[in-house]
Amino acid sequence: MPASVALLRNEPVQARSTQRLTSLLDAAAASIDSHGFERLTTAMVAERAGASIGTVYRYFPDRISVLQAVAARAVTRFEERARDTLYSGNFSNWWQAVDALVDEGIHAFRNEPAFASLRFGDMLDLHPRENSETGSSRISRVISGFLATRFGYEDDQKLAFHLEVGFNIVDSLMHRAFMFDSSGDEEFLAQAKFALRNYLETKLGPVEG
């Protein structure tokens, strides 16, 4: 979990330490699902993980770093699944690829612990931010590279920007879809795909094939 490790006080170097960190992140994610990320405390993480509060602070300086680490792990997992989905799929046009990635997002909302609350971590109000990278920009670069490789689009900042705009639209509608329904309101999910396709067609051209 390289993205998560970068946020820690102490990087785990032994298997037992890595397992302990995983246990803390799992406990934090479960607590977020139960109580919401706004109410998460380090004491809550310690209790659910069956660890001392000192163990939590050994790895995390505060609750914000816990939230960042949980979000970073979720984004890394999503990015891995996105790459597998894109590069193993047989897509005849760009929309089929993007649509498959949206389905991966729906899967993450339904199954990845804390994802429905933290999504790509971009909504955490952190000041100052270390850089301009966001979770959604990471995923946008993944699909930008894929579209360039598979369909001949130019892999540049403009393409990545349009994809990030589109995925932020989808992210907002997905958040609403899962607000009252843990499986996702199908009407909002359908409109998320509709909005994304219509927006991207103005940038990538009509869907062919």
C-alpha positions in Angstrom: 0.0 0.0 0.0 2.6 2.6 -1.1 0.2 5.5 -1.2 -0.9 4.8 2.4 2.6 4.2 3.7 3.7 7.7 2.5 1.4 9.3 5.1 2.6 7.4 8.1 4.8 8.3 11.1 6.5 4.9 10.9 6.7 2.8 7.8 6.1 -0.9 8.5 9.1 -2.9 7.6 8.1 -6.3 9.1 5.2 -8.5 8.2 3.7 -8.1 11.7 3.9 -4.3 11.5 2.2 -4.4 8.0 -0.5 -6.7 9.4 -1.1 -4.3 12.3 -1.3 -1.3 9.9 -3.8 -3.2 7.7 -5.9 -4.0 10.8 -5.9 -0.3 11.7 -7.0 0.8 8.2 -9.6 -2.0 8.1 -11.0 -0.8 11.5 -11.0 2.8 10.4 -12.8 1.9 7.1 -15.4 -0.1 9.0 -15.9 2.8 11.5 -16.4 5.2 8.7 -19.0 3.0 7.1 -20.8 2.8 10.5 -20.5 6.4 11.7 -19.4 8.5 8.8 -15.9 10.0 8.3 -16.8 13.2 10.1 -17.3 11.3 13.4 -14.2 9.1 13.1 -11.8 9.3 16.1 -8.5 7.6 16.7 -10.1 6.1 19.8 -12.8 4.5 17.7 -10.1 3.0 15.4 -8.2 1.6 18.3 -11.2 0.1 19.9 -12.5 -1.6 16.7 -9.0 -2.9 15.9 -8.5 -4.2 19.4 -5.3 -2.1 19.8 -4.1 0.6 22.2 -4.5 4.3 21.3 -0.7 4.4 21.4 -0.5 1.9 18.6 -2.7 4.1 16.5 -0.5 7.1 17.2 2.6 5.1 16.4 1.5 5.2 12.8 -0.8 8.2 12.5 -0.3 11.6 14.0 -4.0 12.4 14.0 -7.5 11.4 12.6 -7.0 13.3 9.4 -4.0 11.2 8.5 -6.1 8.1 9.2 -8.7 9.4 6.7 -6.0 10.2 4.2 -4.5 6.7 4.5 -7.9 5.0 4.1 -8.7 7.1 1.1 -5.3 6.5 -0.5 -5.6 2.7 -0.1 -9.1 2.8 -1.7 -7.8 4.9 -4.6 -4.8 2.5 -5.1 -7.1 -0.5 -5.1 -9.5 1.2 -7.6 -6.6 2.2 -9.9 -5.4 -1.4 -9.9 -8.9 -2.7 -10.8 -9.3 0.0 -13.4 -6.1 -1.0 -15.2 -7.0 -4.6 -15.1 -10.5 -3.8 -16.5 -9.2 -1.5 -19.3 -6.3 -3.5 -20.5 -8.0 -6.9 -20.3 -11.2 -5.8 -22.0 -12.2 -6.1 -25.6 -13.7 -2.7 -26.3 -14.8 -1.5 -29.8 -15.1 2.2 -28.9 -14.1 4.6 -26.2 -17.5 4.6 -24.5 -17.4 0.9 -23.8 -14.1 1.4 -22.0 -15.4 4.4 -20.0 -18.6 2.7 -19.2 -16.7 -0.4 -17.9 -14.7 2.0 -15.6 -17.9 3.6 -14.3 -19.1 0.1 -13.5 -15.9 -0.4 -11.5 -16.8 2.8 -9.6 -20.2 1.4 -8.8 -18.6 -1.8 -7.6 -16.3 0.3 -5.4 -19.2 2.2 -3.9 -20.9 -1.0 -3.1 -18.0 -3.1 -1.9 -14.9 -1.1 -1.0 -15.0 -0.2 2.7 -15.4 3.5 3.3 -15.5 4.3 -0.4 -19.1 5.5 -0.4 -18.0 8.1 2.2 -14.5 9.1 1.1 -14.8 8.3 -2.7 -11.4 9.4 -4.1 -10.5 11.4 -1.0 -10.8 14.7 -2.9 -13.6 16.0 -0.6 -11.3 16.0 2.5 -10.8 19.7 3.2 -7.0 19.8 3.7 -5.0 23.0 3.9 -2.5 23.4 2.6 -2.6 20.6 0.0 0.7 19.1 -0.8 0.3 19.2 -4.6 -2.4 19.5 -7.3 -2.9 15.7 -7.7 -6.3 14.4 -6.7 -7.7 10.9 -6.6 -9.8 11.6 -9.7 -6.9 13.1 -11.6 -4.9 9.8 -11.0 -7.7 7.8 -12.5 -8.2 10.2 -15.3 -4.5 9.8 -16.3 -5.0 6.0 -16.3 -7.8 6.1 -18.8 -6.2 8.9 -20.8 -3.2 6.6 -21.4 -5.5 3.8 -22.3 -7.5 5.8 -24.8 -4.3 6.9 -26.4 -3.0 3.4 -26.7 -6.2 1.7 -27.8 -8.0 4.3 -29.8 -5.3 6.8 -30.9 -6.3 9.8 -28.9 -3.5 12.2 -27.9 -2.5 11.5 -24.3 -2.2 15.1 -23.1 -3.3 17.3 -20.3 -6.4 18.4 -22.2 -7.7 14.9 -22.5 -6.9 14.1 -18.9 -8.7 17.3 -17.9 -11.9 16.5 -19.8 -11.9 13.0 -18.3 -11.4 14.5 -14.8 -14.3 16.9 -15.3 -16.5 14.0 -16.5 -15.6 11.7 -13.6 -16.2 14.5 -11.1 -19.7 14.8 -12.5 -20.2 11.1 -12.1 -18.7 11.1 -8.6 -21.3 13.7 -7.5 -24.2 11.8 -8.9 -22.9 8.5 -7.5 -22.6 10.1 -4.1 -26.3 11.0 -4.3 -27.2 7.5 -5.6 -25.7 5.9 -2.6 -26.8 8.5 0.0 -30.0 6.6 1.0 -29.5 3.2 -0.8 -26.4 1.0 -0.1 -26.9 -0.7 -3.4 -27.2 2.6 -5.3 -30.3 4.3 -6.7 -30.5 3.0 -10.3 -32.1 6.1 -11.7 -29.2 8.3 -10.4 -26.7 5.8 -11.6 -28.3 5.7 -15.1 -28.2 9.5 -15.2 -24.6 9.6 -14.1 -23.7 7.5 -17.2 -25.9 9.6 -19.4 -24.3 12.8 -18.3 -20.8 11.4 -18.7 -21.4 10.1 -22.1 -23.0 13.3 -23.4 -20.2 15.5 -21.9 -17.4 13.3 -23.3 -19.0 13.1 -26.8 -18.5 16.9 -27.0 -14.8 16.3 -26.4 -14.0 12.9 -27.9 -16.5 12.8 -30.7 -19.6 10.6 -31.2 -19.4 6.9 -30.2 -18.8 4.6 -33.1 -19.1 0.9 -33.4 
